Each structure stands twice: as C-alpha cells, then as structure tokens.
C-alpha cells in the first residue's frame, strides 16, 4: 500500500464530477491502495479560481468536503515555507499552482496523481 498519495487539481475535479471512472486504471488503483489521500492547499485555491471562472460547478469547499467524506481526502499541513523552498529548487514552469502542487508531493516523497504531461516530465513520482 502507498502510505500517502497526492492529487492534482484536475484529478480532484474529475473525481468529484465523475468518480474513479474519470481516471486511468492506474490512477484509480493508486488512489484505492493509498492509506492517506492528500492535496496541496494550492489545489483548494485553484479549484476556487476555476469555480469563480465558471469552469467547475461547485466552490472548492464543497468539492473537498465531498471528497473528504468519500475518500478521506485531506489538505496537507506541511509548512508553507518548506513547500516554497522545495518549489524554488525547480524552475520548470511559471504556473505557481503547478509548481507548488508538485513541490508539496516532492517534499513528502509521495506519488502525485496527475494527467498533466509537464508534471510527468518534472516529477518522477507522477502517476496516470
């Protein structure tokens, strides 16, 4: 079993909208095997932005509360300065959401479920 696994913003949105059927078999299996399913707090902020722009149907709190009930999903409580320091080590994107989401998983040495190809190139722990 994977002790901890992190989810990217789009994975969270897809899980909320369509359940595990929206994911690849490998991604769904990795989440099912995890003891602890987490997101970076940046996922919450990015979901909120997406809701404000009309790209997702519910505000971040509603999405994360539903996935907490369904999967035990929690927000990682790692120190923000430590996550930022990890993000500073790698200048692979100008997108602060992506950079911090990858840094959060990397800081824990945990897998990150994402379909994002740039994240896969950057982070060896990316799963799809």
Secondary structure as UniProt FT lines:
FT   STRAND          4..7
FT   HELIX           9..18
FT   HELIX           19..22
FT   HELIX           25..33
FT   STRAND          36..39
FT   HELIX           41..52
FT   TURN            53..54
FT   HELIX           60..71
FT   STRAND          74..75
FT   HELIX           80..88
FT   HELIX           96..108
FT   STRAND          111..113
FT   HELIX           117..122
FT   TURN            124..125
FT   STRAND          126..127
//
